[in-house]
């Protein structure tokens, strides 16, 4: 994905992005991420004005302001869906709760970011929203509370990245544990979509996220026939001691993306990683530290 420095003389962009009350750094990210040959950028001072603009003109992409709460932005998304059901919205906010993130997923937000903001990840997500395929959404919320979430996700890379960001936002965890869970979840999710779903968008993986007082569990089930980790030649786990990079050649020969270390990374990031007998269902478990005030 790439962006252009500006539109050609006389060239009229065919798509409209609506940016709400952006500061200079967010404005720069948007300008860099969107191809100005194809996009015109309009601005709104607040959500009320943004809705009025979107009602009057089709805006294919909307980026909210980080000065509003997640709840306010979800309400804007809900109203927008009534008149522009196919518009892709990325929510920025400095005030969010897991319940707000779940509501944004139910209303089919494209992505969700709360502070501190990673500029590179926001730019990548804007590019996905701008340049991705025409289908409306690849994430279906089957049931959800902040403690127990069930989802179905389409088997493609963009959907995987979106889902990882949503899970990272909904995870109410200490920073280290949140990072560990996100790392492990991403690696196993990508494996499931690649080897179980073959990155075919008509295939879906099933995901469950459970948050207890002392642990987090993630279950990922892919639509494939399963495999044995001991026989998975695409994984670094199958390399013999005297040939630690053998899986690279196998992946190259099979046309697989570079990698093969996902399961190893996941095993180091969480406390337990288990597969079912068939090999198409994984369970990640991360135990949480006991708060200092509760230690005896």
N, C-alpha and C positions, 0 to 999 in steps of 0.2 A: 504494500500500500504506500502511496506517495501523494504528496500534495504539490500544487503549483504555486509560484510566487504571486500570480495575479491573472485575471482574465485577459484574453487577447482583446485587442481593440475591436469594437463592434460586436463582440461575442456576448450573447445574452444568456446568463445561467438559467437552467430549466427547473431547478429545485430550490426550495427555500428552507433555511435553518433559522429558527427563532431562539435568540439567546436572551435570558432574563437577568437584568441587573448584574452584569458580570464585572468583576474587577479586572485590572490590567493583565494579570497573569493568566486568568481563565480566558480572557479575550485573545491573548497571544496563542494559547493552546488551540482554540477553535480555528483561528486563522491559519495555523500551521497544519491542522489535521484535515480540514475540508479543502477539496480541490475547487479552487475558485473559478475554474472553467465551467463547472457544473452547478455550483451553489452560490446563491446570494444569501447574505446574512442580514437579518433584521433584528432589531433590539426592542425590548420592552422594559419599562421601569419596574414593573411588579407583575404578580400573577393575574391580577384583574385585567390589566392591559394586555397581557400575553393571551389570555383567553379570548378577548375581543378581536385581536389580530388573527388568531387561529380560526375563529368562527368566520371571519370575513375572507380569509385566504388560506388555501391549503398549505400547511407547513409540514414538510415531510419529517423534520427533525426538530425537537425542542430540548433545550438545556436549561434547567431551572437555576435559580440563584442559591448560593450557599448561605444567604442571609435569611432564608425562610426555613421553617422546620420541615422535617420529613412529613408530618401530618398535613401541613398546608400544601405541600407539593403533591402528595397523593390525592388530595381533594381536587387540585387542578387537573391531574391526570384523569380522574374519574369523570369530571365535566368535559374534558377534551375528548374522551372516548365516545361521548354521545354524538359529537358532530364530526370528529375525525378519527374513526376507529383504527386507521392504519398508521397514524403518526407514531414515530419512535421517540420516546422521551427518556433522557438520562437525568436522574435526580441528583442534585448536589445539595448538601445540607450540613450544617454544623450541629444540628440538634436532631437526633434520631434514636429510635428504640427498635428492638427486634420486631415488635408488633407493626411498626411503620414499614419496615423492610418487607415483612410478609404481605402486608396490604398492597405494597407497590408491586409485588410479584403477582398477586391475584389480579391486579388491574393491568398487568402486562407492561410494566415499565421495562425499558430495554436494559437499564443498569441503574446502580445506586451507589453513591459515594458519600461517606461522611468523613469529617476530618480525622487526622491530618491527610491531606490530599496528595496522592502520588500523581504527579503531572504526566509521567510517561504512560501510566496505565489509563488515565483519563483520555489522553490523546489516542491511544490504541482503541479504546472503547468507542470513541466518537467515529473513528475510521470504520470500525465494524458496523456501526449503525448507519453510516453514510453509504458504504459500499457493499454491504452484505446482500444476500439473495432476497427475493421479493416476498418470501413467506413472512407472516406477521410475527410469529413467536415460536420458539422451540422449547419453552419451559412451561409445563402444566403443573399447577399446584393441586394435588389430589386431596390433601387435608393438611392442616397446619395449625399448630400453636407454637409459641416460642420454645417449648420444650420438646415438641415432637412434630416433625415435618416430613411429609411424603410428597415426592415429586416424580415426574417423568420428564426426561430431557432428550431432545433429538441428538442423534449421533453425528455431530459435526464440530469442528474446532472452535468456531465462533460461539456456539452455544455452550461448549465446555468452559470457555473463558468467562462468559457471562455468569454461568452458574457458580463458578469458583468465587467470583466477586460478591454475588449475593450471599453465599454461605459465609464468606469472611465478614460481611456486614451483620448478618443475623447472629453470629456466634458471640455471645456475651461471655468472653473469656479473658483471662490475663494475657498480656501481649505475647509472651513466649509460647504459651499453650495455643493461642489463636494462630500463631505462625506455624507451629508444628502441625496442627490439624489441617490448616489450609494446604500446606505442602503435601502431606500424605493424601488428602482428599483429591487434590489436583492430579497427582501421579496415577492413582488407582482409577480415577474417572477417565483419564485419557487412555489408559490401557483398556478399560472396558469398551470405550467407544471405538478404539482402533482395532482391537483383536476380536471383540465380541460383535460389535456393530459394523465393522469394516468401514467406518465413517460414511455409511449410507444414510442420508437424511430421512429415509422412510422408517428407519429403525430407531428405537428408543431404549434408553437405560432407565432403570428404576432406582431411586435414591431415597433413603430414609436417614434423617438426622435426629438423634435423641440427646437431650441435655439433662443429665442428672445433677445432683448436688456435688458428687465427687468424680464424675466421669462424663465423657462425651463419646457417643458411638455413631459411626457412619456406616450404613449398609449400602452397597452398590451392586446391583444385579444387571448383567448385560444380556442381550438377546441371543448370544452365540451358543455354540455346542459345548463350550467349556474346554479346559486344557489342564494339564498337569504342570505345576511349576518346575518340577524336576526335568521335564521334557520340553520345556518352552525354550527353544533355541534362540528366540528373539530377545531373551532376557539375559542380563549379566549373571543371573543366578545359575544359569546352565553352563557357564564357562568352566572348563577344567582348570586346575591350579596352574598348569604350565602354559595356558593360553587365555589370559584374562580379557582379551578383546575379541574372542572368536565370534561373539554375537553380532559385532559390527558387520562382518562379511555376510552373515545370514540375512540381516536386515536389509543390507544393500541389494542382495540378490533377489529378495522378495518385494522390493520397492517400498519398504517401510520407512517412515520418517526416522531421522537419527535419534538415538536414545538407547533404551534397554536397561536403564538404571532405575526406573520408576519404582519397582517393588523394593529394591535396596534402600532407596531414599525414604520410602514410606515406612519400612521397618525400623529405620533409625529415628523417624520423627514421632512415631506413636509407640505405645507400650505393647499393644498386641495387634497383629494382623493375621486374620484367619480366612481361609477359603473353604467353600463347601466341597463336597466330594466331586461334583461335576466340574468345578473350577470356573463357574460363571457367576459366582456370587462371593463378594469379599466383605469382611467386617473389620472396621478399624475401631480401636478402643484407645482413648487417651485418658489417663487418670489425672485428676486435678489436685493441686496442692491444698493442704488444709490451711485456711486463713490463720494468721498468727494469733489472733485473739481467741481462737478455738483450741489452740494447742495446750495440752496440760503441762 
